[in-house]
Amino acid sequence: MSTAIVSVQPGRGLPLLADECCSTLVREPLTPSQAADLASILKALADPTRLRLVSMVAAHEGGEACVCDLTDPLGLTQPTISHHLKILVDAGIFTRDKRGKWAYYALVPSALDAIASVLSTSQARAR
């Protein structure tokens, strides 16, 4: 059984996931709402800086990183990185944990797997 993203709650940052027998994208046409929600998530990932952030945070010690850990490797200012991180949080790809004056970001478990399952055709071919 795969997990497909069916909608995103704007401002809440967590995609709503639904168990499906196969990926929504290849099993049946997306509704306008589903297409808009998936496009929003893909748009958040469709930026080289945000893709690097996903990779860097996921590979960071403990699976989480502070903005201060990311500025030097990316060569960007803290406000620019914070902007990109907010987009990833809003899309449900990262969580944000405020500790004192610092915020730590971590990849939402299975967020990328859920996105991949929506785009996968492997289960549709098996039928």
Secondary structure, 3 states (H helix, E strand, C coil): CEEEEEEECCCCCCEEEEEECCCHHHHCCCCHHHHHHHHHHHHHHCCHHHHHHHHHHHHCHHHEEEHHHHHHHHCCCHHHHHHHHHHHHHCCCEEEEEECCEEEEEECCCHHHHHHHHHCCHHHHHC
